[in-house]
Amino acid sequence: MRKLNPKTLTVALAVAVSVALPGQYSHAQDASTVEVMIQTAEGDIRVELYAEKAPVTVANFLRYVEGGYFDGGSFYRTVNPENDTGTPVIEVIQGGMPGGEPPFPPIAHESTRDTGIRHTDGTLSMARAEAGTASSEFFVAVGDQPGLDYGSSRNDDGLGFAAFGRVIEGMEVVRTIHGKPADGSVDIPYLKGQMLTEPVAIEVVTRLPGHGGTQ
């Protein structure tokens, strides 16, 4: 899949250049899990992030959360067997920031081979174009999606996508978003029929206190 900015629609699904994250985020590497709440117009989605297994990806996601960069964003893309133009076929919803350029540089790619986090039902993962380009766009797997793991042919490089967490409450919200009409306009043929007619607002994303690291 390809990285997609919802405003510019440059390309579609999601991670990242090797860069060190700011020191204040280094605690993510010491905690086993961190919980985050994604509040949407359709309901709440609670996720746990695996900071020990995917430290770079989790630290990156948390700095967007803690900086409020996802607030006012949206889930704007749904992929299913009827509209997918990639191979193998997948099922996901994709979301991100309100638009504009990400405030932070892209991150190093943490593959499923290295983390051991597979794209099973509810997995949270990063969208990307080339490996090492993921930054702020993310997606949620709907059903088991081994086609997104390392070694799959979904991308020519075979590196898969960077899974880093999982939905622990609110999969019914994810499935509601996944089933919404998708006939939004788009200039990229690859994405035709995948853009939600009415994107679902991401109202606020917050890190839950007492879950991983220091507060």
N, C-alpha and C positions, 0 to 999 in steps of 0.2 A: 504494500500500500504506500501511498504517497502522503507527504506532509501537506496540510491544507490550511491556509489562513482564511477564516470565514469571510473576511472583508475583501481580500484580493483574489481568492480562489486560484491560487497559483499552482498547486498540485496536491494529492490526498492520503492515507493513515499513518502514523507515528513515532523516534529518539536520536542521539548525538556526537565533534571535535573534542579531543581530550583537554579538559580544562579543570583546574582545581576550583572547588567552591569556596566561598568565604569561610573564614574560620568559625564564625558563629553557627555554622551548620554542621560542623564536624561531629557533634554529639549524635547525629543520626546513625553514624557508623557503629556506635556502641549499644544502641537499643535494638532489641529484637523486632518489635513491632510498634507502629505509631498509628493511631486512629484519627480519621478525618471525616467530617460530615459535609456532604455536598447537598445543599438545600436548593431544590429546583421548583419551578412552578407546578410540577406534577407530584411533588412529594420529596422526601428526604432519602438520600442514598448514603449509607454509612460504609466506609471502607477501612481496611487495615492495610498498612504499608509495611513491607518486609525490609526494614532498614539494614539488617545484618547481611541479607542475601544480595540486595541490590542497593548498596550505599550511595552510589553516585546519583542514580535515578531518583531515589527517595529524597535525598537532600535537595536536589533540583526542584522536585515537585513541591516540597515544603516551603521553599523560599518564595514560590509563586503564591502558595496558600497564605503564608504569614505576611506577605506584602499586599494581600488583597487583590492580586492581579486577575484572579478568576471571577471575582464578584462582578456581576453584570454581564458575564459571558453567556454561552449557550451550548446546548447540544443541538447540532445543526445537521448532522448526517446520520443516515441509517443505511446499513448494508445488509442485504438478505439474498437468498438464492434467486429471487425474481429480478433484482436489479444489479447484481454484482457482475462486473466485467473482467475481474481478475481470476487467476487460477492458482491453487484450488479455491473454490467458492467459500466465502466466510460469512459470518453474521456478527455484526458489532454496531454500537452507536459511538459517534465521535463528538467531542466537544473541546472547548478551550476558552481563551480570553475573549473580551469584547471585540478585539480587532487591533490592527496596528502591529508594529514590529515588536517582538518579544524584548523585554528589557535586559535579558541575560543571554550570554553566548550559548550555543548548543553544547551538548555534553557527550561524553564517551559512551559508546554502545555497550550495554551489559546484556549479552545474549542469554537465552534460556539454557543453553549448554553450560554457561558459567554459573548462573544463579540457581538453576534447578526449578525455577518457577514456570510451570507450563501454562499455556493458555486454555485453562478449563473454564467452565461456566462462571461468569462474574469476575474474571480476571481483569485487572486494571493494567493498561500497557500504554506505551508511548508511540505516537505516530512519527513517521520519518519518511524522508526520501532516501538519500544515501545513508549508509551507516555513519553515525557521528553528526547527524544534522537535527536530531530531535531537540525540542526546547520546551514548548508550552502546550502543544496539542496532545490530547490523550484519548483513549477509547476504552470501552468495556466490552468484553466478549459475551455474546449471548449464545449459550450452549458451549460445548467443548470445541475448540478451534485449533487443532494440531497444525493446521496449515499456516499458523502464525509463529510456530516455534522454529528454532534453529534447524537447518537442514531442509526446510520446505522450499518449494519452488515459487512461492508467492512473490518473492523478490529474486532477481537474477543472482544476487550475491549469496543467497542461501543462508543469510545470517539471522533471519527472522526478526521479531520485534522484541522490545525490552519490557517484559512483564515485571511489575514491581509491587503489586498489591491485589486485593480481592474484595469484592462487595460482601459484607457480612450481614447487612440489613438493607432492604429496599430493592431487591431484584424485580419485584413487581413494578416498581417505577421504571426501571431500566427496560423491561419488556413493554411497558406502555409506550415509552418513547420510541422503541424499536418498531412498533406497529403503526406509528403515525403516518399519514399521507406524505409522500415525498415527490412533489413535482415542482420544487423550487427551481428557478432559472440558474443555469450555470453554463459557462463557456467551454468547459473541458468535457469532451465526449466521454471520457473514462468515468465521470461522476454523474452522468445523466440518469435521472430517476432516483438519486440517492440523497439529494438535499431536501430537508424537511420543508414542507410548505409553510409551516409556522414553527421556527426553531423554538425549543423549550428553554426558557431562561434559567441560567444558573444564578440564583439570587445571592447566595453567600456560601463560601467554602471556609470552614474553620477547623483548626486542629483541636482535638478534644483533650482537655486537661487530664493529666495523670496517665497518659498512654504513650510511653516511650520517651527516653531522654529527660532532660531537665526543662522546666517551664520558664 
